[in-house]
Amino acid sequence: MMEDNKLTLVSDDGTETICEVLFTHEHEGKNYVVFEIIESGEVTAASYEPDQDESEGAFKDIETDEEWDMLERLLDDYYNDLEADDHE
């Protein structure tokens, strides 16, 4: 479930984790979501696969080091842009 850049992840045991979406990115036909877990401040990412009617979908683990490297570069750019905006 997603509402106003907030994302609620529900584990298999029903535990809910509230996250803030930092940004999304599409690369080579694959969708990525980079988000911060509100409670811990941990930043992580997942790929997103919509279901057939695109009303919902599922998060999948990032599969390769190349994907992590790309997302880390994008996250660095995101933080650099935030810092630049703060100095303007």
N, CA, C and O of each residue as an XYZ file, in Angstrom:
352
protein
N       0.844     -1.170      0.000
C       0.000      0.000      0.000
C       0.892      1.236      0.000
O       1.884      1.284      0.726
N       0.537      2.259     -0.828
C       1.331      3.479     -0.899
C       0.413      4.678     -0.816
O      -0.631      4.728     -1.466
N       0.818      5.654      0.000
C       0.026      6.850      0.171
C       0.969      8.026      0.399
O       1.757      8.006      1.345
N       0.904      9.058     -0.458
C       1.700     10.271     -0.284
C       3.172      9.995      0.015
O       3.698     10.479      1.017
N       3.827      9.239     -0.823
C       5.236      8.872     -0.668
C       5.510      7.991      0.533
O       6.672      7.759      0.867
N       4.489      7.500      1.186
C       4.648      6.537      2.275
C       4.269      5.172      1.727
O       3.363      5.042      0.904
N       4.963      4.183      2.190
C       4.780      2.816      1.715
C       4.696      1.925      2.937
O       5.526      2.033      3.840
N       3.712      1.051      2.979
C       3.596      0.101      4.076
C       3.922     -1.282      3.545
O       3.211     -1.824      2.698
N       5.017     -1.849      4.059
C       5.396     -3.206      3.692
C       4.815     -4.148      4.726
O       4.917     -3.898      5.927
N       4.210     -5.222      4.269
C       3.609     -6.204      5.166
C       4.345     -7.525      4.981
O       4.366     -8.089      3.887
N       4.951     -8.014      6.067
C       5.694     -9.278      5.998
C       4.730    -10.456      6.037
O       3.532    -10.283      6.258
N       5.259    -11.642      5.823
C       4.446    -12.851      5.825
C       3.719    -13.063      7.150
O       2.639    -13.654      7.176
N       4.311    -12.579      8.264
C       3.668    -12.757      9.572
C       2.705    -11.620      9.919
O       2.146    -11.589     11.015
N       2.510    -10.674      8.967
C       1.563     -9.585      9.167
C       2.158     -8.328      9.770
O       1.443     -7.346      9.966
N       3.454     -8.333     10.069
C       4.111     -7.152     10.615
C       4.173     -6.062      9.547
O       4.567     -6.311      8.407
N       3.774     -4.849      9.937
C       3.794     -3.730      9.008
C       5.005     -2.842      9.268
O       5.341     -2.558     10.418
N       5.652     -2.409      8.202
C       6.796     -1.516      8.279
C       6.488     -0.304      7.410
O       6.205     -0.435      6.220
N       6.546      0.885      8.022
C       6.275      2.120      7.292
C       7.576      2.645      6.696
O       8.599      2.728      7.374
N       7.515      2.998      5.414
C       8.685      3.495      4.694
C       8.315      4.774      3.955
O       7.150      5.017      3.643
N       9.337      5.587      3.681
C       9.154      6.753      2.833
C       9.879      6.497      1.519
O      11.069      6.182      1.510
N       9.166      6.634      0.422
C       9.769      6.447     -0.900
C      10.632      7.668     -1.199
O      10.146      8.798     -1.186
N      11.910      7.433     -1.468
C      12.820      8.518     -1.823
C      12.721      8.824     -3.312
O      12.621      9.985     -3.707
N      12.748      7.783     -4.135
C      12.565      7.958     -5.571
C      12.321      6.602     -6.225
O      12.580      5.546     -5.647
N      11.816      6.674     -7.441
C      11.649      5.478     -8.270
C      12.510      5.666     -9.514
O      12.870      6.784     -9.881
N      12.828      4.550    -10.148
C      13.685      4.601    -11.332
C      13.343      3.413    -12.229
O      13.119      2.299    -11.756
N      13.309      3.677    -13.521
C      13.096      2.609    -14.489
C      14.388      2.447    -15.279
O      14.958      3.425    -15.764
N      14.843      1.206    -15.403
C      16.073      0.928    -16.141
C      15.913     -0.391    -16.881
O      15.636     -1.427    -16.276
N      16.090     -0.341    -18.186
C      16.014     -1.532    -19.039
C      14.746     -2.334    -18.784
O      14.781     -3.559    -18.668
N      13.623     -1.622    -18.699
C      12.327     -2.273    -18.545
C      12.009     -2.756    -17.142
O      10.981     -3.400    -16.932
N      12.865     -2.461    -16.183
C      12.663     -2.899    -14.806
C      12.441     -1.667    -13.933
O      13.122     -0.653    -14.089
N      11.482     -1.765    -13.012
C      11.154     -0.658    -12.123
C      11.790     -0.873    -10.758
O      11.765     -1.976    -10.211
N      12.366      0.205    -10.216
C      13.019      0.159     -8.911
C      12.394      1.195     -7.990
O      11.944      2.251     -8.433
N      12.372      0.874     -6.704
C      11.915      1.799     -5.678
C      13.003      1.870     -4.619
O      13.430      0.846     -4.085
N      13.452      3.086     -4.317
C      14.435      3.306     -3.254
C      13.680      3.973     -2.115
O      13.022      4.995     -2.307
N      13.780      3.380     -0.923
C      12.978      3.872      0.194
C      13.741      3.802      1.509
O      14.715      3.064      1.657
N      13.254      4.611      2.472
C      13.840      4.649      3.811
C      12.849      4.056      4.798
O      11.682      4.447      4.824
N      13.307      3.118      5.605
C      12.470      2.541      6.655
C      12.421      3.571      7.774
O      13.451      3.892      8.368
N      11.235      4.092      8.067
C      11.071      5.201      8.996
C      11.629      4.867     10.377
O      12.362      5.670     10.955
N      11.299      3.719     10.903
C      11.687      3.363     12.274
C      13.202      3.299     12.469
O      13.712      3.738     13.500
N      13.924      2.753     11.485
C      15.366      2.552     11.655
C      16.227      3.560     10.900
O      17.409      3.715     11.208
N      15.650      4.245      9.916
C      16.423      5.155      9.083
C      17.218      4.445      8.002
O      17.950      5.085      7.247
N      17.082      3.128      7.923
C      17.795      2.349      6.906
C      17.235      2.670      5.525
O      16.020      2.732      5.335
N      18.133      2.871      4.565
C      17.738      3.093      3.174
C      18.022      1.820      2.406
O      19.110      1.252      2.505
N      17.038      1.373      1.640
C      17.199      0.154      0.853
C      16.399      0.288     -0.439
O      15.793      1.328     -0.697
N      16.402     -0.743     -1.229
C      15.734     -0.698     -2.527
C      15.179     -2.068     -2.874
O      15.570     -3.086     -2.304
N      14.261     -2.062     -3.822
C      13.688     -3.300     -4.338
C      13.249     -3.041     -5.772
O      13.047     -1.895     -6.173
N      13.108     -4.090     -6.520
C      12.476     -3.938     -7.829
C      10.980     -4.150     -7.620
O      10.556     -4.839     -6.691
N      10.199     -3.549     -8.496
C       8.747     -3.626     -8.381
C       8.188     -4.247     -9.642
O       8.479     -3.797    -10.750
N       7.383     -5.284     -9.468
C       6.748     -5.954    -10.601
C       5.241     -5.824    -10.465
O       4.640     -6.470     -9.607
N       4.613     -4.985    -11.310
C       3.164     -4.845    -11.239
C       2.467     -6.136    -11.659
O       3.005     -6.918    -12.443
N       1.262     -6.347    -11.129
C       0.498     -7.513    -11.568
C      -0.074     -7.218    -12.957
O       0.172     -6.151    -13.520
N      -0.825     -8.152    -13.497
C      -1.265     -8.031    -14.887
C      -2.141     -6.809    -15.145
O      -2.020     -6.185    -16.199
N      -3.026     -6.448    -14.204
C      -3.874     -5.278    -14.437
C      -3.254     -3.999    -13.874
O      -3.868     -2.934    -13.927
N      -2.038     -4.105    -13.335
C      -1.235     -2.998    -12.829
C      -1.880     -2.246    -11.670
O      -1.485     -1.119    -11.375
N      -2.869     -2.854    -11.008
C      -3.487     -2.207     -9.854
C      -2.682     -2.447     -8.580
O      -2.745     -1.653     -7.642
N      -1.937     -3.527     -8.550
C      -1.071     -3.862     -7.430
C       0.171     -4.539     -7.996
O       0.320     -4.667     -9.212
N       1.038     -4.962     -7.126
C       2.239     -5.631     -7.588
C       3.008     -6.194     -6.419
O       2.495     -6.295     -5.305
N       4.249     -6.560     -6.688
C       5.077     -7.174     -5.653
C       6.492     -6.612     -5.736
O       6.994     -6.294     -6.814
N       7.119     -6.499     -4.567
C       8.518     -6.116     -4.502
C       9.373     -7.367     -4.559
O       9.045     -8.397     -3.971
N      10.464     -7.254     -5.272
C      11.414     -8.359     -5.402
C      12.791     -7.870     -4.966
O      13.097     -6.683     -5.074
N      13.616     -8.785     -4.475
C      14.972     -8.440     -4.077
C      15.785     -8.000     -5.291
O      15.571     -8.476     -6.406
N      16.718     -7.086     -5.054
C      17.667     -6.705     -6.097
C      18.560     -7.918     -6.338
O      19.063     -8.524     -5.391
N      18.755     -8.268     -7.603
C      19.371     -9.546     -7.938
C      20.870     -9.498     -8.204
O      21.557    -10.500     -8.007
N      21.396     -8.353     -8.647
C      22.797     -8.353     -9.066
C      23.574     -7.196     -8.437
O      22.993     -6.196     -8.016
N      24.893     -7.351     -8.382
C      25.764     -6.272     -7.919
C      25.664     -5.067     -8.844
O      25.765     -3.928     -8.387
N      25.468     -5.300    -10.128
C      25.352     -4.206    -11.091
C      24.132     -3.346    -10.774
O      24.193     -2.119    -10.862
N      23.019     -3.992    -10.403
C      21.819     -3.237    -10.028
C      22.077     -2.401     -8.772
O      21.707     -1.229     -8.714
N      22.718     -3.018     -7.762
C      23.040     -2.279     -6.534
C      23.951     -1.107     -6.835
O      23.740     -0.015     -6.306
N      24.965     -1.304     -7.678
C      25.884     -0.222     -8.032
C      25.134      0.939     -8.687
O      25.361      2.101     -8.349
N      24.246      0.622     -9.618
C      23.463      1.649    -10.300
C      22.615      2.420     -9.283
O      22.581      3.650     -9.305
N      21.937      1.697     -8.398
C      21.062      2.340     -7.425
C      21.865      3.161     -6.411
O      21.404      4.213     -5.968
N      23.039      2.698     -6.047
C      23.891      3.476     -5.137
C      24.336      4.780     -5.790
O      24.380      5.816     -5.127
N      24.671      4.746     -7.092
C      25.036      5.976     -7.804
C      23.848      6.944     -7.845
O      24.013      8.146     -7.639
N      22.665      6.415     -8.110
C      21.471      7.248     -8.142
C      21.174      7.836     -6.764
O      20.755      8.988     -6.658
N      21.390      7.049     -5.708
C      21.162      7.529     -4.358
C      22.170      8.627     -4.008
O      21.807      9.618     -3.376
N      23.419      8.459     -4.409
C      24.415      9.511     -4.206
C      23.987     10.801     -4.900
O      24.075     11.883     -4.320
N      23.522     10.681     -6.148
C      23.041     11.853     -6.890
C      21.854     12.494     -6.181
O      21.759     13.720     -6.109
N      20.947     11.666     -5.655
C      19.766     12.155     -4.935
C      20.203     12.987     -3.729
O      19.712     14.099     -3.535
N      21.117     12.461     -2.923
C      21.595     13.187     -1.742
C      22.372     14.448     -2.133
O      22.242     15.482     -1.478
N      23.175     14.367     -3.188
C      23.904     15.551     -3.659
C      22.943     16.652     -4.115
O      23.168     17.831     -3.842
N      21.869     16.257     -4.812
C      20.863     17.236     -5.235
C      20.165     17.868     -4.042
O      19.900     19.070     -4.043
N      19.861     17.062     -3.012
C      19.240     17.601     -1.792
C      20.161     18.601     -1.124
O      19.721     19.665     -0.688
N      21.439     18.263     -1.043
C      22.421     19.137     -0.404
C      22.558     20.432     -1.200
O      22.638     21.509     -0.610
N      22.585     20.345     -2.511
C      22.695     21.539     -3.359
C      21.470     22.433     -3.170
O      21.599     23.656     -3.121
N      20.287     21.835     -3.065
C      19.052     22.603     -2.847
C      19.086     23.321     -1.507
O      18.578     24.437     -1.391
N      19.677     22.698     -0.496
C      19.776     23.312      0.828
C      20.691     24.528      0.830
O      20.526     25.427      1.654
N      21.658     24.562     -0.089
C      22.607     25.663     -0.138
C      22.129     26.819     -1.032
O      22.783     27.860     -1.099
N      21.025     26.644     -1.694
C      20.507     27.705     -2.578
C      19.600     28.636     -1.827
O      19.074     29.586     -2.406
